[in-house]
């Protein structure tokens, strides 16, 4: 046989082997029932009807918002009003006109932080903040003109009922406490009602990032004495990505200048942004498919009940923790966080005897379990936990996860460690 003929046979064999291996992988994936435990990054599946509502807008409506007086344009405007009204009902908020539709929580936080501290000032944050808060503040810390000053309250604040460490941080130039409601790393929920009371008594603003709590932990805007509540649409609210909500107390909204500028469809003759709400903070054409999807998601939460969703998420969390305790006792894993606090349905694990990235990969490739490994956009939280070098593997649960999925995950962890 010629060299050319031998080469063709070898190439054919390689092709057959690759095809066989590829077919086996496809078959394996079909056989493996996937488990989605990355709800802290984005919820999946979405609330029933979200996709259909978005598709209906794209396929059958298509009009813009605040840009026409014809039927379909009015329908879009009315739907946006309904979304704002649902948000008011969900978060015990009074004024739909002060519910701002944003592209997400990061934009919402930036549009509050940047104008609030345009002339400097002092801010207090938690030790577990996400980069959506920490990075804008870092930029303000480093700027040459009107830099801010920053304090971090103690990690164990309020665990013994003592909030004086926070009160002791407040200065004459303190403008706000800005903090997350629940940690996206450990899941622990901070006592924000007590913190909000201190802010009200001392006359400083209280901005709450509810990215990990909105939708499945009850939030009462008035009882928590909030100045602003910031939410993404795609996490606990069970809606699509690229949309969020920011709720602003009236006096707080008045003191903030606009952060973004552009067309609003209103007072177009003016070269400055409208002074009235919500147009003051809503330039440009919004994510209208997202509005349709998020409105449908809030309807589902409203009909299901936040308390029901919270109770079920707690059940999943408790089941997972109970299964981990035996493994934890063997010094194979560490679980960051204070057990004395409530939890939003997030558990991070530092695998002491293995590389966390390897564990994350094996969970996905061998068992179809989707988690997230790394620092989770919250490096200061990992510094607090002592996991800044290793990171953690994060397991985050949602309303559409099932008890049997928790049990399968625990079994997979045991197999990987053994």
C-alpha positions as CSV (number, residue, x, y, z in Angstrom):
1,X,0.0,0.0,0.0
2,X,1.3,3.5,-0.8
3,X,2.0,6.1,1.8
4,X,-0.9,8.1,0.5
5,X,-3.3,5.2,1.0
6,X,-2.0,4.5,4.5
7,X,-2.4,8.2,5.4
8,X,-6.0,8.2,4.2
9,X,-6.9,5.1,6.3
10,X,-5.3,6.8,9.4
11,X,-7.2,10.0,8.8
12,X,-10.5,8.0,8.4
13,X,-9.8,6.1,11.7
14,X,-9.2,9.4,13.5
15,X,-12.4,10.8,12.1
16,X,-14.4,7.7,13.2
17,X,-12.9,7.9,16.7
18,X,-13.7,11.6,17.0
19,X,-17.2,11.0,15.8
20,X,-17.7,8.1,18.2
21,X,-16.4,10.2,21.1
22,X,-18.6,13.1,20.1
23,X,-21.7,10.9,19.8
24,X,-20.9,9.4,23.2
25,X,-20.7,12.8,24.7
26,X,-23.9,13.9,23.2
27,X,-25.6,10.7,24.4
28,X,-24.2,11.3,27.9
29,X,-25.4,14.8,28.0
30,X,-28.9,13.7,26.9
31,X,-28.9,11.0,29.6
32,X,-27.7,13.4,32.3
33,X,-30.4,15.5,33.9
34,X,-29.0,18.9,34.6
35,X,-29.3,20.7,37.9
36,X,-29.1,24.5,37.8
37,X,-27.8,25.9,41.1
38,X,-26.5,29.2,39.9
39,X,-29.6,31.3,40.8
40,X,-27.3,33.9,42.5
41,X,-26.0,34.8,39.1
42,X,-29.3,34.7,37.2
43,X,-32.6,32.9,37.8
44,X,-33.5,29.9,35.7
45,X,-36.0,28.9,34.6
46,X,-37.8,32.3,34.5
47,X,-41.4,32.8,35.8
48,X,-44.0,31.2,33.6
49,X,-45.1,33.4,30.8
50,X,-42.0,35.6,30.8
51,X,-40.7,34.4,27.4
52,X,-44.1,34.5,25.8
53,X,-44.8,38.0,27.0
54,X,-41.5,39.2,25.5
55,X,-42.1,37.4,22.2
56,X,-45.6,38.8,22.0
57,X,-44.3,42.3,22.3
58,X,-41.6,41.7,19.6
59,X,-43.9,39.8,17.2
60,X,-47.2,41.6,17.6
61,X,-46.7,45.1,19.2
62,X,-43.3,46.6,18.5
63,X,-44.2,50.2,19.4
64,X,-42.0,52.4,21.5
65,X,-42.9,54.0,24.9
66,X,-43.7,57.7,25.3
67,X,-43.1,58.2,21.6
68,X,-46.6,58.1,20.2
69,X,-50.3,58.5,20.9
70,X,-51.6,55.6,18.8
71,X,-53.0,52.5,20.2
72,X,-50.0,50.2,20.4
73,X,-47.7,53.0,21.9
74,X,-50.4,53.6,24.5
75,X,-50.5,49.9,25.3
76,X,-46.8,49.8,26.0
77,X,-47.0,52.9,28.2
78,X,-49.9,51.3,30.2
79,X,-47.9,48.1,30.6
80,X,-44.9,50.1,32.0
81,X,-47.3,51.7,34.5
82,X,-48.6,48.3,35.5
83,X,-45.0,47.2,36.1
84,X,-44.4,50.2,38.4
85,X,-47.6,49.5,40.3
86,X,-46.7,45.8,40.8
87,X,-43.3,46.9,42.2
88,X,-45.1,49.2,44.6
89,X,-47.3,46.4,45.9
90,X,-44.4,44.0,46.2
91,X,-42.1,46.3,48.2
92,X,-44.7,48.3,50.2
93,X,-43.9,51.5,48.2
94,X,-46.4,54.3,47.7
95,X,-45.6,56.1,44.4
96,X,-45.4,54.4,41.1
97,X,-43.9,57.5,39.6
98,X,-40.8,57.1,41.7
99,X,-40.2,53.5,40.4
100,X,-37.4,54.0,37.9
101,X,-36.9,51.4,35.2
102,X,-33.2,50.8,34.6
103,X,-31.0,48.5,32.6
104,X,-30.1,46.7,35.8
105,X,-28.9,47.0,39.4
106,X,-25.4,48.2,38.5
107,X,-26.7,51.1,36.5
108,X,-29.2,51.8,39.3
109,X,-26.5,52.0,41.9
110,X,-24.2,54.1,39.8
111,X,-27.0,56.6,39.1
112,X,-27.4,57.1,42.8
113,X,-23.8,56.9,44.0
114,X,-22.2,59.2,41.4
115,X,-24.4,62.3,41.8
116,X,-24.8,61.8,45.6
117,X,-21.1,62.1,46.1
118,X,-20.2,64.5,43.3
119,X,-18.8,66.9,45.9
120,X,-17.3,64.3,48.2
121,X,-18.5,63.2,51.6
122,X,-18.4,60.1,53.8
123,X,-20.1,56.8,53.1
124,X,-20.5,53.6,55.2
125,X,-20.8,50.1,53.6
126,X,-20.9,46.5,54.8
127,X,-17.8,44.3,54.7
128,X,-19.4,42.0,52.1
129,X,-20.2,44.4,49.2
130,X,-20.5,43.4,45.6
131,X,-18.4,45.3,43.1
132,X,-21.5,47.1,41.8
133,X,-21.1,49.2,45.0
134,X,-17.4,48.8,45.7
135,X,-16.1,49.8,42.3
136,X,-18.0,53.1,41.9
137,X,-16.9,54.0,45.4
138,X,-13.3,53.1,44.7
139,X,-13.3,55.4,41.7
140,X,-14.6,58.2,43.9
141,X,-12.0,57.4,46.6
142,X,-9.2,57.8,44.0
143,X,-10.3,60.9,42.1
144,X,-8.3,64.0,42.7
145,X,-11.1,66.5,43.1
146,X,-13.7,65.9,45.9
147,X,-12.6,62.4,46.9
148,X,-14.9,60.6,49.3
149,X,-14.0,58.9,52.5
150,X,-15.3,55.4,53.3
151,X,-15.9,53.3,56.4
152,X,-16.8,49.6,56.7
153,X,-18.9,48.5,59.6
154,X,-17.9,45.3,61.5
155,X,-18.8,42.0,60.1
156,X,-20.6,40.8,63.2
157,X,-22.8,44.0,63.5
158,X,-26.0,43.3,65.2
159,X,-25.5,39.6,66.0
160,X,-25.7,40.4,69.7
161,X,-28.2,43.2,69.3
162,X,-25.5,45.9,69.5
163,X,-25.5,48.4,66.6
164,X,-23.3,51.0,68.4
165,X,-20.3,50.2,66.1
166,X,-22.3,51.5,63.2
167,X,-23.5,54.6,65.1
168,X,-19.8,55.3,66.1
169,X,-18.8,55.5,62.4
170,X,-21.3,58.2,61.5
171,X,-19.7,61.6,61.1
172,X,-21.0,65.2,60.3
173,X,-20.1,64.6,56.6
174,X,-21.7,61.1,56.4
175,X,-24.1,61.1,53.5
176,X,-25.3,57.5,53.4
177,X,-25.1,53.9,54.3
178,X,-25.0,51.9,51.1
179,X,-25.1,48.1,51.5
180,X,-26.5,44.8,50.2
181,X,-29.4,43.2,51.9
182,X,-28.1,39.6,51.4
183,X,-24.6,38.5,50.5
184,X,-24.1,36.9,47.1
185,X,-21.2,34.9,48.6
186,X,-22.5,33.6,51.9
187,X,-26.2,34.3,51.5
188,X,-26.4,35.8,55.0
189,X,-29.1,38.5,55.4
190,X,-28.2,41.7,57.3
191,X,-30.7,43.3,59.8
192,X,-31.5,46.2,57.5
193,X,-34.6,47.3,59.5
194,X,-32.4,48.2,62.5
195,X,-29.8,49.8,60.3
196,X,-32.5,51.9,58.5
197,X,-33.8,53.1,61.9
198,X,-30.3,54.4,62.8
199,X,-30.1,56.1,59.4
200,X,-33.4,57.8,59.9
201,X,-32.6,59.0,63.5
202,X,-29.2,60.4,62.3
203,X,-30.6,62.0,59.1
204,X,-28.5,60.1,56.6
205,X,-29.7,58.3,53.5
206,X,-30.0,54.5,53.3
207,X,-29.5,52.8,49.9
208,X,-30.2,49.1,49.8
209,X,-28.9,46.7,47.1
210,X,-31.5,44.0,47.1
211,X,-29.9,42.0,44.2
212,X,-29.9,38.8,46.2
213,X,-33.2,39.3,48.2
214,X,-35.8,41.0,46.0
215,X,-38.6,38.6,45.1
216,X,-38.0,35.9,47.7
217,X,-37.4,37.8,50.9
218,X,-40.0,40.3,52.1
219,X,-39.0,43.9,51.8
220,X,-41.0,46.8,53.2
221,X,-39.6,50.1,51.9
222,X,-41.2,52.2,54.7
223,X,-40.4,49.9,57.6
224,X,-36.8,49.6,56.5
225,X,-36.6,53.5,56.3
226,X,-35.0,53.3,52.8
227,X,-34.1,56.2,50.7
228,X,-33.6,54.0,47.7
229,X,-34.1,50.3,46.8
230,X,-32.1,48.9,43.9
231,X,-33.1,45.6,42.1
232,X,-32.1,43.6,39.1
233,X,-34.9,42.0,37.1
234,X,-33.1,38.8,36.3
235,X,-32.4,37.3,39.8
236,X,-35.0,36.8,42.5
237,X,-37.6,38.7,40.5
238,X,-37.5,35.9,37.9
239,X,-37.4,38.2,34.9
240,X,-35.1,38.7,32.0
241,X,-31.6,40.2,32.0
242,X,-30.9,43.8,31.0
243,X,-33.7,45.4,33.1
244,X,-34.0,46.5,36.7
245,X,-35.9,48.7,39.1
246,X,-34.8,51.5,41.4
247,X,-37.3,52.9,43.9
248,X,-36.7,56.4,45.2
249,X,-38.1,58.2,48.2
250,X,-39.5,61.6,47.1
251,X,-37.1,63.8,49.0
252,X,-34.1,61.7,48.0
253,X,-35.1,61.9,44.3
254,X,-35.3,65.7,44.6
255,X,-31.7,66.0,45.9
256,X,-30.2,63.9,43.1
257,X,-29.3,65.4,39.8
258,X,-29.7,63.2,36.7
259,X,-26.7,60.9,36.0
260,X,-27.6,59.9,32.4
261,X,-29.0,62.3,29.7
262,X,-31.0,61.9,26.5
263,X,-34.4,61.8,25.0
264,X,-37.4,61.0,27.1
265,X,-40.3,61.6,24.7
266,X,-41.4,64.4,27.0
267,X,-40.7,68.2,26.9
268,X,-38.6,67.6,23.8
269,X,-38.2,71.4,23.3
270,X,-36.0,71.6,26.4
271,X,-32.3,70.9,26.1
272,X,-32.1,69.9,29.8
273,X,-33.6,66.7,31.4
274,X,-37.1,66.9,32.7
275,X,-37.4,67.7,36.4
276,X,-40.4,65.4,37.0
277,X,-40.4,61.7,37.7
278,X,-39.8,59.2,36.4
279,X,-38.5,60.9,33.2
280,X,-35.7,62.7,35.2
281,X,-33.9,59.3,35.5
282,X,-35.1,57.5,32.4
283,X,-33.4,58.8,29.2
284,X,-33.4,56.9,26.0
285,X,-35.6,54.1,24.7
286,X,-36.0,51.5,27.5
287,X,-35.8,47.7,27.2
288,X,-39.4,47.2,26.3
289,X,-39.3,43.5,25.8
290,X,-37.7,43.4,29.3
291,X,-40.6,45.5,30.6
292,X,-43.1,43.0,29.3
293,X,-41.1,40.1,30.7
294,X,-40.5,41.6,34.1
295,X,-44.2,42.7,34.5
296,X,-45.2,39.0,33.9
297,X,-42.6,37.8,36.4
298,X,-43.8,40.2,39.1
299,X,-47.4,39.0,38.5
300,X,-46.2,35.5,39.2
301,X,-44.5,36.5,42.4
302,X,-47.5,38.5,43.5
303,X,-49.8,35.5,42.9
304,X,-47.5,33.0,44.5
305,X,-46.5,35.1,47.5
306,X,-43.1,36.3,48.6
307,X,-43.5,34.5,51.9
308,X,-44.2,31.2,50.1
309,X,-41.1,31.6,48.0
310,X,-39.0,32.5,51.0
311,X,-40.2,29.5,53.0
312,X,-39.5,27.1,50.1
313,X,-36.0,28.5,49.5
314,X,-35.3,28.1,53.3
315,X,-36.3,24.5,53.0
316,X,-33.9,23.9,50.2
317,X,-31.1,25.7,52.1
318,X,-31.7,23.8,55.3
319,X,-31.7,20.5,53.5
320,X,-28.4,21.3,51.8
321,X,-26.8,22.5,55.1
322,X,-27.9,19.3,57.0
323,X,-26.3,17.2,54.3
324,X,-23.1,19.2,54.4
325,X,-22.6,19.0,58.2
326,X,-21.2,15.4,58.1
327,X,-18.7,16.4,55.4
328,X,-17.8,19.5,57.3
329,X,-17.0,17.5,60.4
330,X,-14.3,15.7,58.4
331,X,-12.5,19.0,57.8
332,X,-12.9,18.6,54.0
333,X,-14.9,21.8,53.5
334,X,-15.4,25.2,55.0
335,X,-18.6,27.2,54.7
336,X,-18.2,31.0,55.0
337,X,-20.8,33.0,56.8
338,X,-22.5,33.6,60.1
339,X,-24.9,30.8,61.0
340,X,-26.7,33.2,63.3
341,X,-28.1,35.2,60.4
342,X,-31.0,34.4,58.1
343,X,-30.0,33.1,54.6
344,X,-31.2,34.0,51.2
345,X,-30.6,30.5,49.7
346,X,-26.9,30.7,49.0
347,X,-24.1,28.5,50.3
348,X,-20.5,28.9,49.3
349,X,-18.0,26.1,50.0
350,X,-14.2,26.2,50.2
351,X,-13.0,22.6,49.4
352,X,-10.0,22.4,51.7
353,X,-8.4,19.3,50.1
354,X,-9.1,20.1,46.4
355,X,-8.9,22.9,44.0
356,X,-12.3,24.7,43.9
357,X,-12.2,25.2,40.2
358,X,-11.7,21.5,39.7
359,X,-14.6,20.7,41.9
360,X,-16.8,23.1,40.0
361,X,-15.8,21.5,36.7
362,X,-16.4,18.0,37.9
363,X,-19.9,18.9,39.3
364,X,-20.8,20.2,35.8
365,X,-19.0,17.6,33.6
366,X,-19.7,14.4,35.6
367,X,-23.0,15.2,37.3
368,X,-24.6,18.0,35.3
369,X,-24.7,20.4,38.3
370,X,-24.2,24.0,37.4
371,X,-22.5,26.2,40.1
372,X,-20.2,29.1,40.1
373,X,-16.5,29.2,41.3
374,X,-14.3,32.2,42.0
375,X,-14.7,35.5,43.9
376,X,-18.3,36.2,42.6
377,X,-17.5,39.9,41.9
378,X,-17.2,40.4,45.7
379,X,-13.5,40.4,46.6
380,X,-13.9,42.3,49.8
381,X,-16.3,39.6,51.0
382,X,-13.7,36.9,50.3
383,X,-11.1,39.0,52.2
384,X,-13.5,39.0,55.1
385,X,-13.9,35.2,54.9
386,X,-10.2,34.5,54.2
387,X,-11.0,32.9,50.9
388,X,-9.5,35.7,48.6
389,X,-6.9,33.3,47.2
390,X,-9.0,30.1,46.8
391,X,-12.4,31.6,46.1
392,X,-15.4,29.3,46.7
393,X,-17.8,27.1,44.9
394,X,-21.2,28.8,45.2
395,X,-24.5,26.8,45.3
396,X,-27.5,29.1,45.0
397,X,-31.1,27.9,45.1
398,X,-34.3,29.2,43.7
399,X,-38.1,28.6,43.7
400,X,-37.9,26.2,40.8
401,X,-35.3,23.9,42.3
402,X,-36.4,20.6,43.9
403,X,-35.5,18.7,47.0
404,X,-34.3,15.7,44.9
405,X,-31.9,18.1,43.2
406,X,-30.4,19.0,46.5
407,X,-30.0,15.3,47.4
408,X,-28.3,14.5,44.1
409,X,-25.9,17.4,44.6
410,X,-25.0,16.2,48.1
411,X,-24.3,12.8,46.7
412,X,-22.2,14.2,44.0
413,X,-20.1,16.2,46.5
414,X,-19.5,13.1,48.6
415,X,-18.4,11.2,45.5
416,X,-16.0,13.9,44.4
417,X,-14.4,14.2,47.8
418,X,-14.0,10.4,48.2
